[in-house]
Amino acid sequence: MEEGSVVSLPQPSSTLANDPLLAVLRDGARRMLMQAIEAEVEAFLAAHAGDADAQGRRRLVRNGHAPACSIQTGIGPVAVRRPRVRDRGEGEPIRFTSAVLPAYLRRTRNIEELLPWLYLKGVSTGQFEEALATLLGPEAPGLSATTVRRLTGAWQEEHASWQQRDLSARRYVYLWADGVYFTPRLDHERQCILVLIGADASGRKELLAIEDGFRESTQSWRELLLRLRDENGLVLDPELATGDGAMGFWQALHEVWPKTCQQRCWVHKTANVLNALPKSAHGKAKQDLHAIYEAENRQQAEAALDRFVTKYGPKYDKAATCLAKDREALLAFYAVPAEHWKHVRTTNPIESSFATVRLRTDKTKGCLSRETALAMVFKLVKTAERHWRRLDGTERLVQVIEGVRFRDGEPIQSPEEKAAA
């Protein structure tokens, strides 16, 4: 393109197909993709340069290209031609497989993830072709409403298979539990999905369970935890579990993993306390609550909690009682490494992931079955899982697993301290 040339921007009603700038990007992407695949072929042939056929010739040789195929990408369709490699030897054939462009690939992964996001954003299956034509160009094969229905069925099967995975070789140190409610147009009452996230010995957070539940009852949580223990192999008690005040989870946890300590979520507790206070007092009350769980040690936290009860108790006894009754569970995080405090004192790993999911399910126009809604949420959360942040201070997890006791975030060293703890 000559210097000074002007590329006209597409009109608001135009599609991706007639956008000149994206046309340039697609052409550049096609050439870069072909160069990467050609480099793969050359490296593959060089690795087998010493192989010979029965007549002493090179066993593997290039054999032209396959017919051009179109790959759906985020910038529209990109046409590529896959190089062919011919094996002239006998016996087990040696095949070339591209890591950049796997066989039968028709769309990039971000397009696969686009489908559930569009669906939960409120685009009905009947409008998919129109929406995708605007995003990906007028020719978007395989992305029709039928594809979406087929994918939802595949996601249900993927979820069922995922539930049966073997976890016996894994060790989970911390848990986060919550019941998440959704209000799309379902063919039933408001749906509650039980979610459990775990942090393993390397500090990686992972979705452990996501299931339909009857509200947040003890029976629903018991069935979920028993399945993880008896069927998936999680027999070792986690060190600490974080959740809100739903008693169903805590009772089930005590029955299944009795050694696991309880940490009450400070986000939920803050909301509960503020609900018992007039709005005019929320600003000061939030600061006073932050002073409790942000204290440097438990002694200071205890003092800050006592000050809150003394300050608000005479006029707002419900707020003071709501806070004081869970004192031990709210301050349990002081008995784990200080690097882990900000991770374990709230259920933020669940709340942050489900905030965007809930926005989309709330806007869904179509009517979902319980199975379809669960499969959609499962797929979205598994997509978000790749971006979850690891725990800070992962080297401390070994100490936690080995049974080292902590006070105010630091390991207890002397026998006197251990006895006191």
Secondary structure as GFF3:
##gff-version 3
##sequence-region A 1 421
A	DSSP	three_ten_helix	16	18	.	.	.	ID=ss1
A	DSSP	alpha_helix	20	47	.	.	.	ID=ss2
A	DSSP	beta_strand	60	65	.	.	.	ID=ss3
A	DSSP	beta_strand	69	73	.	.	.	ID=ss4
A	DSSP	beta_strand	76	80	.	.	.	ID=ss5
A	DSSP	beta_strand	83	87	.	.	.	ID=ss6
A	DSSP	alpha_helix	109	121	.	.	.	ID=ss7
A	DSSP	three_ten_helix	125	127	.	.	.	ID=ss8
A	DSSP	alpha_helix	128	136	.	.	.	ID=ss9
A	DSSP	alpha_helix	145	163	.	.	.	ID=ss10
A	DSSP	beta_strand	172	182	.	.	.	ID=ss11
A	DSSP	beta_strand	191	200	.	.	.	ID=ss12
A	DSSP	beta_strand	205	213	.	.	.	ID=ss13
A	DSSP	alpha_helix	218	226	.	.	.	ID=ss14
A	DSSP	pi_helix	227	231	.	.	.	ID=ss15
A	DSSP	beta_strand	240	243	.	.	.	ID=ss16
A	DSSP	alpha_helix	247	256	.	.	.	ID=ss17
A	DSSP	beta_strand	261	264	.	.	.	ID=ss18
A	DSSP	alpha_helix	266	275	.	.	.	ID=ss19
A	DSSP	three_ten_helix	279	281	.	.	.	ID=ss20
A	DSSP	alpha_helix	282	293	.	.	.	ID=ss21
A	DSSP	alpha_helix	298	312	.	.	.	ID=ss22
A	DSSP	alpha_helix	317	324	.	.	.	ID=ss23
A	DSSP	alpha_helix	327	330	.	.	.	ID=ss24
A	DSSP	three_ten_helix	332	335	.	.	.	ID=ss25
A	DSSP	three_ten_helix	338	340	.	.	.	ID=ss26
A	DSSP	alpha_helix	341	344	.	.	.	ID=ss27
A	DSSP	alpha_helix	348	363	.	.	.	ID=ss28
A	DSSP	alpha_helix	370	385	.	.	.	ID=ss29
A	DSSP	alpha_helix	396	401	.	.	.	ID=ss30
A	DSSP	beta_strand	406	407	.	.	.	ID=ss31
A	DSSP	beta_strand	410	411	.	.	.	ID=ss32
A	DSSP	alpha_helix	415	420	.	.	.	ID=ss33
###
